[in-house]
């Protein structure tokens, strides 16, 4: 089960390299949320945004739809405390991605070098990654 399939908000486009993350925010401890990593990884958000525009969906819906199309037994676990975000996330089931869309995403993702580890070394040991 993919935990935090929206990249802790990054894949939704709500966060970019210029976003000031509160000093008490957990993301400040994650290598993937350094300013440099966010800047380098923006290409992934931009790709999702282009597909979302074409599909008339949100970035979150496209990201979740992509995860849902990977394998029938994969179930993403997006977290939210807001009803409108829950409703948006549920809309991912209606965001249809064709086989061609999936190939386009896979091809584009293979050309993007994602920067920053998911967790710092001490936390990686705890979560087994």
C-alpha positions as CSV (number, residue, x, y, z in Angstrom):
1,X,0.0,0.0,0.0
2,X,1.6,3.2,-1.1
3,X,1.7,5.6,1.8
4,X,1.6,9.3,1.0
5,X,1.1,8.8,-2.7
6,X,0.8,12.5,-3.2
7,X,4.3,13.1,-2.0
8,X,3.2,14.9,1.1
9,X,1.5,17.5,-1.0
10,X,4.3,18.0,-3.5
11,X,2.6,16.2,-6.4
12,X,-0.5,18.3,-6.1
13,X,1.5,21.4,-7.0
14,X,0.8,23.1,-3.7
15,X,4.5,23.1,-2.9
16,X,7.4,24.2,-5.0
17,X,11.0,25.2,-4.5
18,X,10.0,28.7,-3.3
19,X,7.5,27.5,-0.7
20,X,8.4,28.3,2.8
21,X,7.9,25.2,4.9
22,X,7.2,25.9,8.6
23,X,10.2,25.0,10.7
24,X,8.0,22.6,12.8
25,X,6.8,20.8,9.7
26,X,8.0,17.2,9.4
27,X,8.8,17.7,5.8
28,X,11.8,19.9,6.8
29,X,13.5,16.7,8.0
30,X,13.0,14.9,4.7
31,X,15.8,15.1,2.1
32,X,13.2,15.1,-0.7
33,X,11.9,18.5,0.6
34,X,15.2,20.4,0.5
35,X,14.8,23.5,-1.8
36,X,17.2,21.9,-4.3
37,X,15.3,18.6,-4.4
38,X,12.0,20.4,-4.8
39,X,13.4,22.4,-7.7
40,X,14.8,19.3,-9.4
41,X,11.7,17.3,-8.9
42,X,9.4,20.0,-10.2
43,X,9.5,18.3,-13.6
44,X,7.4,15.5,-12.2
45,X,4.7,17.9,-10.9
46,X,4.8,19.7,-14.3
47,X,4.2,16.4,-16.1
48,X,1.3,15.5,-13.8
49,X,-0.1,19.0,-14.4
50,X,-0.1,18.7,-18.2
51,X,-1.9,15.4,-18.0
52,X,-4.4,16.8,-15.4
53,X,-5.2,19.7,-17.7
54,X,-5.7,17.4,-20.7
55,X,-8.0,15.1,-18.5
56,X,-9.8,18.0,-16.8
57,X,-8.7,16.6,-13.5
58,X,-6.5,17.8,-10.6
59,X,-2.9,16.8,-10.2
60,X,-3.9,14.8,-7.1
61,X,-6.5,12.9,-9.1
62,X,-4.0,12.1,-11.9
63,X,-1.3,11.0,-9.4
64,X,-3.8,8.7,-7.6
65,X,-5.2,7.4,-10.8
66,X,-1.7,6.5,-12.0
67,X,-1.1,4.6,-8.7
68,X,-4.4,2.8,-9.0
69,X,-3.6,1.7,-12.6
70,X,-0.3,0.1,-11.6
71,X,-1.6,-3.2,-10.3
72,X,-5.1,-4.2,-9.2
73,X,-3.9,-5.0,-5.7
74,X,-2.2,-1.7,-5.1
75,X,-4.3,0.6,-2.9
76,X,-2.9,4.2,-2.3
77,X,-3.4,5.7,1.2
78,X,-3.7,9.5,0.7
79,X,-4.1,11.3,4.0
80,X,-6.1,14.4,4.6
81,X,-8.0,16.2,7.3
82,X,-10.1,18.2,4.9
83,X,-13.4,17.0,3.4
84,X,-12.9,18.8,0.1
85,X,-9.5,17.0,-0.3
86,X,-11.2,13.6,0.4
87,X,-13.8,14.3,-2.2
88,X,-11.1,15.4,-4.6
89,X,-9.1,12.2,-3.9
90,X,-12.1,10.1,-4.5
91,X,-12.5,11.7,-7.9
92,X,-9.3,9.9,-8.9
93,X,-11.5,6.8,-9.6
94,X,-13.2,8.8,-12.4
95,X,-9.9,10.1,-13.8
96,X,-9.3,7.5,-16.5
97,X,-5.8,7.1,-17.8
98,X,-5.5,5.2,-21.1
99,X,-2.7,2.7,-21.8
100,X,-1.2,5.5,-24.0
101,X,-1.4,7.9,-21.0
102,X,0.4,5.4,-18.8
103,X,3.1,4.8,-21.5
104,X,3.6,8.6,-21.7
105,X,3.9,9.0,-18.0
106,X,6.4,6.0,-17.7
107,X,8.4,7.4,-20.6
108,X,8.5,10.9,-19.1
109,X,9.3,9.6,-15.6
110,X,12.2,7.5,-16.9
111,X,13.8,10.7,-18.2
112,X,13.4,12.6,-14.9
113,X,16.1,12.0,-12.2
114,X,14.2,12.3,-9.0
115,X,16.4,13.9,-6.3
116,X,16.4,13.5,-2.6
117,X,15.9,10.4,-0.5
118,X,12.4,9.7,0.8
119,X,13.6,9.7,4.5
120,X,16.9,10.7,6.3
121,X,19.2,7.8,7.0
122,X,18.1,7.3,10.7
123,X,14.4,7.2,9.7
124,X,15.1,4.9,6.7
125,X,16.5,2.3,9.1
126,X,13.3,2.5,11.2
127,X,10.9,2.1,8.2
128,X,13.1,-0.5,6.5
129,X,14.1,1.4,3.4
